[in-house]
Amino acid sequence: MTTSASLPAESASEAPAGGSVTDRLVEANRRYAAEFTDPGMDARPVLHVAVVACMDARLDLHKALGLELGDCHTIRNAGGVVTDDTIRSLTISQRALGTRTVILIHHTGCGLESLTEDFRHELEDEVGQRPAWAVEAFRDVDQDVRQSMQRVRTNPFLPHKDDVRGFVFDVHTGLLREIDPSS
């Protein structure tokens, strides 16, 4: 399976002569733009849904959820956790751009399961300054999904909290497993 489908096979694993990975991506964009047709959409998602998910490269959210361009807002970060910045994006998504549904997706084998807040202290030792952000590491992916659902459901800035559901994506099978918020 190739992970660089938009790049010619001969260049999928290496940069062009004298180029970088960024150069490869910019070249892929040139090919994309040459055939691009403006779909005439605005920023409001057709399905009125925002998906919060981990940034893990193994998650192809659009394919996994059967989504098309324009269907949803996608908010991604390490772990797919609901942080202050996630709330910021969800608030804009709901209040300014009409979303009503929130889907939270964590996944099996997440790197945040092997980190701790010590990561911040290690960074402080290395660079002389502790990051202002929390790592948001977790040991139990199901519990972290529940915590993320609770953060959305109790946030005063989000007016639409009736349709908030959380899932764990299995990176080996591609299946979603829904998490019961009350367990």
trRosetta pair geometry for C-beta under 8 A, 3 or more apart (Angstrom, degrees):
i j d omega theta_ij theta_ji phi_ij phi_ji
2 5 5.7 131 99 -75 110 62
2 9 7.4 -98 -96 -113 153 77
2 12 5.7 -58 -153 -158 120 157
3 12 7.9 131 59 -176 60 112
3 57 7.4 41 -165 157 140 117
4 7 4.3 -24 153 33 110 118
4 12 4.0 163 70 -145 129 89
4 13 7.7 -168 21 -58 144 48
4 24 8.0 -28 -154 153 136 133
6 28 4.7 82 120 -162 115 122
6 31 7.2 163 173 79 96 125
6 32 6.7 -4 -162 -64 136 108
7 11 5.2 -111 169 90 112 96
7 12 4.9 148 91 -92 116 65
7 24 6.2 5 -112 178 138 109
7 27 8.0 69 -118 90 92 105
7 28 5.5 -63 -77 -86 79 119
8 11 5.0 61 66 23 89 100
8 12 7.1 -133 92 -41 40 80
9 12 5.6 -31 -145 -10 34 120
11 14 6.4 -98 -149 69 52 67
11 15 7.6 30 -166 -147 94 15
11 16 6.3 -2 -135 -71 129 72
11 24 6.4 179 153 -129 115 112
15 19 4.4 -148 163 92 105 83
15 20 5.4 -55 -133 -149 154 9
15 21 5.8 -94 -82 -63 111 44
15 23 6.0 76 -163 61 110 111
15 24 5.4 -117 -123 -41 69 112
16 19 3.8 39 61 20 87 137
16 23 5.9 -103 37 120 107 123
16 24 6.4 163 -11 -82 88 76
16 27 6.8 89 -25 -25 138 160
19 23 3.4 -121 -168 86 110 153
19 24 6.4 129 127 -46 128 70
19 27 7.8 8 -168 -23 162 130
20 23 4.8 112 48 1 64 99
20 24 7.4 -116 103 -2 44 84
21 24 5.5 -48 -155 31 38 115
21 25 6.5 35 149 -17 67 103
22 25 5.6 -55 -149 37 36 111
22 26 6.3 36 153 -19 68 105
23 26 5.7 -54 -145 37 31 111
23 27 6.3 32 154 -19 64 106
24 27 5.8 -58 -151 37 29 111
24 28 6.4 31 151 -20 65 105
25 28 5.5 -49 -147 34 34 113
25 29 6.5 38 150 -21 64 102
26 29 5.5 -50 -151 33 34 115
26 30 6.8 41 148 -24 63 97
27 30 5.5 -44 -153 26 37 114
27 31 6.9 35 150 -14 64 100
28 31 5.8 -54 -155 36 36 110
28 32 6.3 39 147 -20 67 107
29 32 5.3 -52 -144 38 36 116
29 33 6.0 36 157 -20 69 107
30 33 5.8 -54 -143 38 28 110
30 34 6.5 38 154 -31 61 102
31 34 5.7 -48 -152 23 31 117
31 35 7.4 2 158 5 59 103
32 35 6.8 -84 -166 47 30 90
32 36 6.1 49 144 -56 70 105
33 36 4.9 -36 -138 2 39 128
39 69 6.4 168 -27 110 167 128
39 70 6.6 -128 116 -44 148 135
41 46 7.8 -71 -136 -51 124 100
41 69 7.6 -167 1 133 156 94
41 70 4.5 -123 -126 -111 164 129
43 97 5.6 -77 116 -127 99 126
44 48 7.9 -7 173 -90 90 68
44 97 5.0 -171 -102 -172 67 78
44 98 4.8 26 -146 38 113 128
45 48 5.9 167 88 -73 96 21
45 49 6.1 -106 122 46 146 56
45 50 7.3 175 7 -70 155 60
45 70 6.7 156 -135 167 54 49
45 71 6.0 21 -166 137 97 28
45 72 4.8 50 -147 -114 143 24
45 73 5.4 -108 -43 -27 133 73
45 93 7.9 13 0 -161 120 101
45 97 7.1 70 2 144 79 111
45 98 7.4 -159 44 83 72 94
45 99 5.9 36 41 -86 122 97
46 70 5.2 57 -17 133 111 94
46 71 5.2 -52 50 -113 104 46
47 67 7.7 -96 5 -125 146 98
47 71 4.8 24 -1 -174 116 79
47 72 5.7 -28 56 -70 115 81
47 101 7.5 -54 138 43 92 129
48 98 5.7 -82 -119 135 93 89
48 99 5.1 152 -176 -131 57 46
48 100 4.6 15 150 17 120 94
48 101 6.2 93 111 12 81 92
49 71 7.2 -10 49 148 108 81
49 72 4.6 -41 84 -115 92 104
49 73 7.4 -160 104 30 48 72
49 99 6.0 127 -95 -148 4 105
49 100 7.5 -45 -80 56 51 63
49 101 4.2 -28 -109 74 83 110
49 102 7.5 168 -159 -82 68 23
49 103 6.3 20 -178 -3 115 108
50 72 6.5 153 -104 -175 26 91
50 73 4.3 -18 -115 66 82 108
50 74 7.8 -178 -161 -76 61 22
50 75 6.3 23 177 -4 104 112
50 89 7.6 159 -163 129 139 95
50 90 5.8 157 108 -119 161 77
50 93 4.5 66 -80 147 138 159
50 94 7.4 -76 -12 -53 138 79
50 99 4.6 65 -30 166 97 165
50 101 7.2 173 25 89 62 58
50 102 5.4 -16 68 -110 95 70
50 103 7.4 -178 91 28 46 70
51 61 6.1 147 120 -172 152 140
51 65 7.1 -119 -95 -31 154 169
51 72 5.3 43 -6 151 104 143
51 73 7.1 178 25 86 64 55
51 74 5.2 -14 66 -112 101 67
51 75 7.0 178 89 28 49 70
51 102 8.0 154 -93 -161 28 50
51 103 4.8 -20 -112 70 75 103
51 104 8.0 168 -161 -84 55 23
51 105 6.5 4 -175 2 99 116
52 75 4.7 -23 -106 74 72 106
52 76 7.6 164 -159 -84 48 38
52 77 8.0 -19 -168 21 89 94
52 80 5.7 123 138 -169 79 84
52 82 6.5 37 154 -84 164 80
52 86 5.8 57 -132 -157 133 124
52 90 7.3 -29 -62 -70 123 115
52 102 6.8 10 -2 -172 108 96
52 103 7.2 179 27 89 67 50
52 104 5.0 -15 68 -112 104 68
52 105 7.1 169 87 25 52 68
52 148 7.2 -159 101 174 137 132
53 59 6.0 -153 159 135 133 154
53 61 5.7 178 24 -86 165 131
53 74 7.0 -33 26 -161 110 90
53 75 7.5 135 22 77 61 55
53 76 5.4 -25 75 -105 77 84
53 80 4.6 -41 -167 -110 26 122
53 104 7.6 160 -77 -165 54 41
53 105 4.1 -6 -106 66 96 106
53 106 7.8 -169 -143 -71 60 27
53 107 7.9 49 -166 -31 94 106
53 169 7.8 29 -144 -7 115 137
54 59 6.3 118 71 2 89 150
54 76 6.7 23 127 -155 17 88
54 77 7.4 -68 -131 78 41 43
54 78 6.9 16 -148 -162 81 25
54 79 5.5 -63 -107 -176 98 4
54 80 3.9 -68 -50 -30 62 99
54 105 7.1 -103 6 107 78 80
54 106 6.1 74 -35 -136 114 48
54 107 5.6 -100 29 13 139 107
54 110 6.1 -130 -110 -121 159 114
55 76 4.5 113 -87 155 70 110
55 77 5.9 -27 -35 -168 108 9
55 78 5.8 -37 23 -73 116 46
55 80 7.8 -175 -16 -59 55 69
56 59 5.1 81 79 -2 93 105
56 107 6.0 -95 37 48 152 144
56 110 6.8 -108 -56 -118 136 74
56 111 7.6 162 -92 0 102 100
56 171 7.5 -77 139 -95 147 129
58 107 7.4 171 81 152 111 162
58 171 5.0 35 126 -142 146 114
59 64 6.7 -49 -164 -8 72 150
59 105 7.2 144 -155 125 146 129
59 107 6.1 -137 -70 -56 122 151
59 169 6.0 87 -113 92 110 161
59 171 7.6 -77 -66 -102 76 90
60 63 4.3 12 120 33 116 115
60 64 5.8 139 82 -22 67 94
61 64 5.6 -61 -135 42 28 109
61 65 5.8 -2 174 5 68 116
61 67 6.9 -5 131 30 82 133
61 74 6.0 142 82 -126 156 131
61 105 7.2 155 -113 55 106 157
62 65 6.6 -72 -139 50 20 91
62 67 4.4 -102 -138 70 66 98
62 68 7.3 99 -163 -83 110 17
62 69 8.0 12 -133 -62 143 52
62 71 8.0 130 -129 42 89 126
63 66 7.6 26 -172 -71 28 36
64 169 6.7 7 -175 -132 156 131
64 174 6.3 -152 -120 -167 97 88
64 176 7.5 113 163 -47 112 104
65 72 7.9 -9 105 4 148 152
65 103 7.9 118 -118 108 144 162
67 71 4.3 -149 -158 64 93 146
67 72 5.7 -55 -141 10 144 115
68 71 5.2 108 56 -34 64 117
72 99 7.9 69 -148 -114 67 123
73 89 7.5 180 154 161 132 104
73 93 4.7 -124 40 -124 167 127
73 97 7.1 95 -57 101 134 142
73 99 6.0 -77 14 -60 121 146
75 86 5.8 117 146 -135 138 80
75 89 4.7 140 -111 111 133 149
75 90 6.9 -69 -16 -58 163 77
75 93 7.6 -95 -44 -40 124 146
76 80 7.1 -43 -139 -95 59 74
77 80 6.6 147 60 -88 71 26
77 81 6.7 -76 89 45 116 70
77 83 6.6 -71 95 13 168 125
77 85 7.3 120 -76 83 149 118
77 86 6.5 -102 6 -68 138 106
78 81 7.5 -14 93 16 63 101
78 111 7.3 -67 -159 73 100 111
78 112 6.1 128 154 -64 94 115
78 136 7.3 138 96 65 97 113
79 106 6.8 -12 -180 -124 63 97
79 110 6.0 84 -113 176 65 139
79 111 8.0 -107 -68 65 77 75
79 112 4.1 20 -84 -17 113 158
79 136 5.6 -156 57 109 158 113
79 137 7.8 -148 -81 -104 147 33
79 138 7.1 116 -148 13 133 110
79 144 7.2 -83 179 160 114 146
80 104 6.5 129 152 -172 113 78
80 105 5.8 -105 -152 82 159 55
80 106 5.0 -160 63 -89 129 59
80 107 7.5 103 -2 -5 138 82
80 148 7.3 -2 124 -109 81 166
81 86 7.2 -151 107 -17 52 153
81 112 7.6 169 -31 -154 121 175
81 136 4.4 -156 59 162 168 144
81 138 7.8 154 -85 -22 125 125
81 144 6.6 -68 -101 177 97 112
81 147 7.9 -11 -143 95 95 110
81 148 5.8 -140 -146 -89 53 115
82 86 4.7 -132 -143 91 52 143
82 87 6.6 73 178 -54 92 82
82 90 8.0 -7 -139 -14 102 144
82 104 7.2 -52 -50 -114 106 130
82 147 7.8 -160 37 120 106 76
82 148 4.2 135 -5 -147 107 81
82 151 4.1 171 94 85 135 137
82 152 5.8 -124 -119 -49 158 84
83 86 4.8 105 46 4 65 101
83 87 7.2 -121 100 -2 39 86
83 133 7.5 13 -157 -151 143 110
83 134 7.8 -174 -121 55 110 95
83 136 6.5 -91 -77 -60 105 150
84 87 5.6 -52 -151 35 34 113
84 88 6.5 43 147 -25 64 101
85 88 5.2 -42 -150 29 38 120
85 89 6.6 37 152 -16 65 100
86 89 5.8 -55 -152 38 33 108
86 90 6.2 30 152 -16 67 108
87 90 5.6 -56 -141 42 32 110
87 91 6.0 38 156 -26 66 105
87 151 7.3 -104 -71 152 111 106
87 152 7.8 -171 -101 -103 82 61
87 155 5.5 -163 -134 -141 121 156
87 157 6.4 92 168 59 106 131
87 158 7.2 -105 -151 -43 84 111
88 91 5.9 -56 -149 32 25 112
88 92 6.7 20 155 -12 61 106
89 92 5.9 -56 -150 39 32 108
89 93 6.1 35 151 -22 66 110
90 93 5.3 -54 -143 38 33 117
90 94 6.1 24 161 -12 68 107
90 99 7.8 -98 -154 78 65 134
90 102 6.5 20 -138 -107 126 127
90 152 6.9 -104 173 -125 170 100
90 155 7.9 85 88 77 132 156
90 158 5.9 -13 127 -98 116 119
91 94 6.2 -59 -144 41 26 102
91 95 5.7 -2 171 5 66 119
91 155 7.9 -111 -71 137 100 132
91 157 4.5 -27 -106 140 127 120
91 158 6.1 -107 -91 -77 70 69
92 95 6.5 -63 -122 51 21 92
92 96 5.1 -26 -167 29 63 121
92 97 6.7 36 143 2 70 110
93 96 7.5 -17 -62 52 6 81
93 97 5.3 -58 -148 58 40 116
93 99 4.5 -8 150 20 98 133
94 97 7.5 12 -9 55 8 72
94 98 7.5 -85 -154 108 33 2
94 99 5.2 -78 -87 67 57 84
94 100 7.2 104 -129 -85 89 35
94 158 5.8 94 25 -143 162 74
94 159 6.0 176 146 41 131 86
94 160 5.3 -165 -143 26 127 109
95 157 7.8 -71 -33 168 135 82
95 159 6.7 106 -83 5 84 116
99 102 7.5 87 141 -70 121 69
99 160 7.2 -158 112 63 65 146
100 160 4.6 -122 -145 -170 58 157
100 163 6.3 46 134 45 84 128
101 160 7.6 -67 -50 139 28 127
101 163 4.4 -54 -113 114 78 124
101 164 7.7 174 -163 -79 53 42
102 152 5.5 -157 103 -167 161 154
102 158 7.9 -6 -41 -165 145 144
102 160 7.7 147 -21 104 99 95
102 161 7.9 -15 18 -121 127 50
102 163 7.0 139 25 102 63 70
102 164 4.6 0 65 -114 107 80
102 165 7.6 163 91 26 63 54
103 165 5.8 -12 -116 68 69 87
103 166 7.7 153 -167 -93 51 34
103 167 7.0 -2 -176 8 94 113
104 145 6.0 151 112 -149 122 83
104 148 5.0 154 -157 115 155 130
104 149 6.1 -133 21 -70 148 74
104 152 7.3 -150 -53 -17 126 143
104 164 7.3 32 -13 -178 107 85
104 165 7.2 -160 27 100 79 41
104 166 4.1 -19 68 -110 111 82
104 167 6.9 162 86 24 60 64
105 166 7.7 -180 -73 -156 34 58
105 167 5.1 -13 -108 70 73 98
105 168 7.6 139 -159 -108 60 20
105 169 5.4 37 -176 -26 108 112
105 176 7.2 -70 -123 -121 106 112
106 110 6.4 -52 -178 -51 93 148
106 141 5.1 -179 125 -169 138 100
106 144 6.1 103 -86 92 160 111
106 145 5.1 -120 7 -72 126 97
106 148 7.6 160 -46 8 112 149
106 166 7.5 20 3 -176 97 101
106 167 7.5 -174 34 94 65 49
106 168 5.3 -28 78 -110 89 72
106 169 7.2 -168 94 18 36 79
107 110 5.7 128 71 -66 75 96
107 141 7.5 -96 77 -153 20 144
107 168 6.3 136 -111 -169 26 67
107 169 4.2 -32 -104 65 92 92
107 170 7.3 175 -157 -78 78 13
107 171 5.5 74 170 -50 121 97
108 141 6.9 -122 -97 5 46 172
108 168 6.4 79 -49 165 73 109
108 169 7.2 -120 5 94 76 53
108 170 5.1 29 0 -127 131 55
108 171 5.3 -131 66 9 93 90
108 172 7.1 -46 76 2 142 91
109 113 7.6 -117 -161 29 19 136
109 171 5.4 -70 40 28 124 139
110 113 5.1 108 74 -14 82 99
110 138 8.0 21 85 59 134 99
110 141 6.4 131 13 -100 125 117
111 114 6.1 -64 -164 38 50 102
111 115 6.6 40 145 -19 77 110
112 115 5.5 -58 -141 37 45 110
112 135 7.2 161 -139 153 94 92
112 136 6.6 -31 -151 101 140 76
112 137 4.9 -166 -178 -123 82 57
112 138 5.9 37 127 27 110 78
113 137 7.4 144 -96 -168 15 84
113 138 6.4 -40 -96 83 63 66
113 139 6.3 94 -148 -124 78 33
113 141 6.8 -41 -78 -59 121 93
115 119 5.1 0 -167 -41 112 137
115 135 5.6 -135 130 173 126 138
115 137 4.4 -138 91 -100 85 126
116 119 6.4 157 71 -15 49 86
116 135 7.1 96 135 70 21 156
116 137 5.3 -121 -107 66 28 164
117 120 5.6 -27 -178 18 67 113
117 121 7.3 66 132 -13 71 98
117 134 6.9 -40 -113 -155 102 82
117 135 5.4 -165 -101 21 51 120
117 137 6.6 -135 -46 23 58 118
118 121 5.2 -54 -156 39 51 114
118 122 6.1 56 146 -24 75 100
119 122 5.7 -52 -149 34 31 113
119 123 6.6 33 151 -19 63 103
119 135 5.0 99 53 -92 126 141
119 137 7.4 135 4 -46 127 129
120 123 5.7 -53 -153 35 33 113
120 124 6.5 36 148 -21 65 103
120 130 5.5 52 163 -160 98 93
120 131 5.5 -111 -133 42 94 97
120 134 7.4 -55 -55 -132 143 40
120 135 6.0 -129 -37 -40 98 102
121 124 5.4 -49 -149 34 35 115
121 125 6.5 39 151 -20 65 101
121 130 7.0 -8 -96 -113 43 110
122 125 5.7 -50 -150 34 33 112
122 126 6.4 29 152 -17 64 109
123 126 5.7 -60 -147 40 32 110
123 127 6.0 -17 172 20 71 110
123 129 7.9 -45 133 83 93 58
123 130 6.8 108 86 -128 98 48
123 131 5.8 14 97 -19 151 102
124 127 7.0 -75 -128 55 20 76
124 128 7.0 4 -173 -172 55 5
124 129 6.3 -113 -124 100 69 16
124 130 3.9 -8 -82 -76 122 75
124 131 7.8 -118 -60 -2 82 61
138 141 6.7 121 107 -88 125 43
138 143 7.0 -168 -171 81 124 96
138 144 4.0 9 -150 -70 174 133
138 147 8.0 -166 -105 32 139 140
139 143 8.0 8 71 50 71 128
140 143 3.9 47 98 18 117 115
140 144 6.5 161 88 -17 62 84
141 144 5.6 -56 -147 37 33 111
141 145 6.6 38 154 -21 66 100
141 168 5.5 88 131 -115 124 128
142 145 5.8 -52 -155 31 33 111
142 146 6.7 33 148 -18 64 103
142 168 6.5 -57 -83 -42 67 137
142 179 5.3 169 -149 -124 79 121
142 183 7.5 -42 157 86 125 127
143 146 5.4 -50 -151 35 37 115
143 147 6.4 39 150 -20 67 102
144 147 5.4 -47 -145 35 37 114
144 148 6.4 40 153 -20 65 102
145 148 5.7 -54 -149 36 32 111
145 149 6.4 35 151 -20 65 103
145 166 3.9 144 173 160 106 134
145 167 7.1 -166 -142 43 145 15
145 168 6.3 -103 -46 -59 147 86
145 179 4.4 114 102 28 139 166
146 149 5.7 -52 -149 35 32 112
146 150 6.4 33 152 -19 64 106
146 166 6.9 -159 -71 63 37 159
146 179 6.2 -124 -59 147 76 129
146 181 5.6 139 -131 -140 82 55
146 183 7.2 -124 -85 60 139 79
147 150 5.6 -55 -149 36 32 113
147 151 6.4 36 152 -23 65 103
148 151 5.6 -49 -148 31 34 114
148 152 6.7 31 153 -15 64 102
148 166 6.3 130 76 -109 107 134
149 152 5.9 -58 -155 36 33 108
149 153 6.1 24 154 -15 68 113
149 164 5.5 140 -149 134 84 114
149 165 7.5 -2 -113 -142 122 14
149 166 4.7 -95 -58 -30 115 129
149 179 7.5 -158 -24 92 138 116
149 181 4.9 -112 108 -111 152 114
150 153 5.7 -59 -138 43 31 108
150 154 6.0 8 168 -3 67 116
150 181 7.3 147 -58 -162 77 109
151 154 6.6 -68 -137 46 21 95
151 155 6.3 36 160 -47 59 107
152 155 6.0 -51 -149 8 27 116
152 158 6.3 -34 -169 55 69 171
152 161 6.4 165 136 -127 83 93
152 164 5.0 171 102 -138 134 147
153 161 4.8 116 -129 -174 56 122
153 164 5.6 -144 -67 50 89 154
153 181 7.9 73 -21 -159 152 153
155 158 4.7 61 85 11 108 108
155 161 7.7 168 47 -88 78 127
158 161 5.8 99 114 -65 111 96
160 163 7.1 -22 161 38 99 89
161 164 5.8 -22 -163 -21 59 126
165 178 6.5 -38 178 -141 112 106
166 178 7.3 111 84 -158 51 62
166 179 4.5 -39 98 52 102 115
166 181 6.9 109 24 -77 117 87
167 176 4.3 -10 -176 -169 139 108
167 177 6.3 141 -161 67 77 40
167 178 5.4 -44 -99 -98 82 49
167 179 6.4 -171 -95 -2 25 87
168 176 7.2 142 71 -157 38 58
168 177 4.9 -19 59 58 91 98
168 179 6.4 84 -19 -50 93 109
169 174 7.5 -23 -171 -155 92 32
169 175 7.6 169 -149 90 54 33
169 176 5.6 -31 -95 -97 66 69
170 173 4.4 13 101 41 128 96
170 174 6.8 -37 77 18 83 17
170 175 5.1 10 33 56 116 77
170 176 7.8 -156 5 -80 79 21
170 177 6.7 67 -36 -15 102 107
171 174 7.9 37 -150 -70 20 45
179 183 7.5 -117 -178 35 74 122
180 183 4.3 84 82 -21 110 109
